[in-house]
Amino acid sequence: MKDFVYKCTGCDKTYPGPGPLYRCKQCGEPLEVVFEGDKTISQNGLSDQTMIERYSSFYPFDKTATELSLGEGFTPLVKSRKNADKYGVGWVYFKNESANPTWSFKDRGSITGVMHALETRYKAIGTVSTGNMAASVAAYGARAGIETFILVKNNLPEEKINPIAVYGAKVIKVNGDYGQLYYDSLEAGRELGIYFINSDSPFRVEGSKTIAFEIFEQMGMEVPDHVIVPTSAGGNIRGIFKGFRELKDTGFADRIPTIICAQAEGCSPIAEAWKKDKRKIERIENPETIAHAIENPFPPSGNEVLRMLKSPGGFCVSLSDEEILEAQKDLAGEGIFVQPASATTLAAIQKLQKDSYWTGSEKIVSILTGSGLKYTSVFKKMNLQTYSCNLKELKEQLKEMQN
Amino acid sequence: MKDFVYKCTGCDKTYPGPGPLYRCKQCGEPLEVVFEGDKTISQNGLSDQTMIERYSSFYPFDKTATELSLGEGFTPLVKSRKNADKYGVGWVYFKNESANPTWSFKDRGSITGVMHALETRYKAIGTVSTGNMAASVAAYGARAGIETFILVKNNLPEEKINPIAVYGAKVIKVNGDYGQLYYDSLEAGRELGIYFINSDSPFRVEGSKTIAFEIFEQMGMEVPDHVIVPTSAGGNIRGIFKGFRELKDTGFADRIPTIICAQAEGCSPIAEAWKKDKRKIERIENPETIAHAIENPFPPSGNEVLRMLKSPGGFCVSLSDEEILEAQKDLAGEGIFVQPASATTLAAIQKLQKDSYWTGSEKIVSILTGSGLKYTSVFKKMNLQTYSCNLKELKEQLKEMQN
């Protein structure tokens, strides 16, 4: 690997690379990667290269690891005139991360995490997750041909475990406090030589930077006014922030967007702390929301997200399950079926309209983090209507139903 | 629309456009679109444009309909050294169509179908499908804001209907012969002004052409030696054939690949007719396979697929459920989780190795038609293993399991 350092997001203390480090030994806050090097953006078309090839100058990797790529990234940025008009803003764009190889944004951080593991000569990787990240790490571990451990909650139902286990990873159901498992896995990994690529680990955050790079390119080298990010552990929003910051630092962009952290009311530790103007998040005792993908009661990067929202700038919005469900249906009604967590972004646009926040010309990007196929239990709450008829009566039935 | 004609794939009789036509009035065989015009391939990067913008010169549309795009196409072409070595061929490539907006190849034909409907001033669209196509047409109908009817089998379970109904289409369960429904829907649609974009309708076949165009571009303007296509109604394989033929006809390519039609043994009307050297397919009476997406007992484009396989060239392979399941697991073991129908392609590569068909240098493209998340009932047959432990014993458990 090229030279880089880890810097604490809390106290700025630095630690040398290249091996995996996660949190500051001094203040306990998460670390991030600082890589100094000449950064360029390719003049090639987006898909002539893999995602990592295209943005390689933003990373300290020696190799571009084309053989690890499953075609992650380069997801669609879908323009919505309908929602822009409905909410009285300039443009709404949906960054549809469900078009990734395992159908969520996690693939971006999984490939950078696995690349770091391989360049620092690890023989095994792992993660702690119950959903998108577990499937993603299992897939990239399989692609790399490296031993892969996936630690999940003890009570995770079969229907959630199967789409993870299918990739051939070693899936372990761990009985005990799930929040503690994040920290214990890092500890065990350090001793046993297993690189745990958990939610907000520095090299996973590095992967999420590419969301910012792609938005910038897809908008014609322009920075949107607002970017709304469903937020759980805090790794993805940190990566998106960092991506825009690097575009500004390197002179490609002249500013960074206002970033909006979207959480579910039933589990909003960051939004709660933001509202009370606190510097530290507090654990949510009984989280409950349909947006399971962002149901993290004590986000390990929560404090750093609070710091980022103060400077360079942004704020929090929390949404009720009703608002989320409504937004999920609205998105499907425009052809995009996402998981409930992703729908918080459109719900936030609506809520901010009610609060008269929008001025009328904003360009807003919603990050749609994952596919609706991953959380089908939500259908029970939707009351979807169907009709029926006999084949002989088809014509009459259609005629009767026509507008 | 620009001028184009429909030509019968069976008897070459032509019919003028622009309205929707499906089958020859003379011989009953499916029609295809013939559009004469100067064709170009853009020098822009793949994702600087929508799929239809990029390949617009291959279509008679007046508009590029950017506002209809959900980001379809431009799916990854994933190289597999592992499978190439395992089966003794030059390269195996996976064209991963699950990275489309509704997670299957159907989105390509849905956008071209909806564009045709709009340019010929239809106010309503529909389709007959129980899976991928239903969700896709519902999504693009929603995106276009056009009335959309989805006709499904009467006994389709809720879990299959919900991901279709979520897009807000009018879903009708039709009690009666499902094969007949294909024809009756076209008839009813003609009378009522509903454009049924069914499986092998000419403008859906037009969408599948882009799979060939993209493969050609992603391989550096090179034609692969073999392309393997899971085949049901026959629309997709026809489109891929047509795409390569148009690349050759326009002088971009100097040849077309050998196309392999992959079917499941439990429902292989085309492969059966091929084996017996017949010119017409016969209906399969009791189809049964885990590859539900290609379980069509009487494919409406079956005879045309037989004609195409004779000239310009190709052949059929049929695979057992065991072979399909094994290949599905092998694909997941490389990080790509597909539905069983898609796994027929890798199973075919294996089967052809057993038959000593490969010579050692072939470049083979497998078309992976849709996401594994769509057919989760197959997990029951997989016997996926998991482990469990208490949090306190995590380190010991990991140590014990390490390679």
Interface residues (C-beta under 8 A of the other chain):
Chain A: N44 G45 L46 S47 D48 T66 E67 S69 L70 G71 F74 T75 P76 L77 V78 K79 R81 K82 N96 S98 A99 N100 P101 T102 W103 K123 A124 G126 A135 A139 Y140 A142 R143 G145 E147 F149 L151 N154 E158 E159 I161 N162 P163 A165 V166 Y167 G168 K170 V171 I172 K173 V174 N175 G176 D177 Q180 L181 D184 S185 E187 A188 E191 L192 I194 Q218 K329 A332 G333 E334 G335 I336 F337 S371 G372 L373 K374 T376 F379 M382 L384 Q385 T386 Y387 S388 C389 N390 L391 K392 L394 K395 Q397 L398 K399 M401 Q402 N403
Chain B: N44 G45 L46 S47 D48 T66 E67 S69 L70 G71 F74 T75 P76 L77 V78 K79 R81 K82 N96 S98 A99 N100 P101 T102 W103 K123 A124 G126 A135 A139 Y140 A142 R143 G145 E147 F149 L151 N154 E158 E159 I161 N162 P163 A165 V166 Y167 G168 K170 V171 I172 K173 V174 N175 G176 D177 Q180 L181 D184 S185 E187 A188 E191 L192 I194 Q218 K329 A332 G333 E334 G335 I336 F337 S371 G372 L373 K374 T376 F379 M382 L384 Q385 T386 Y387 S388 C389 N390 L391 K392 L394 K395 Q397 L398 K399 M401 Q402 N403
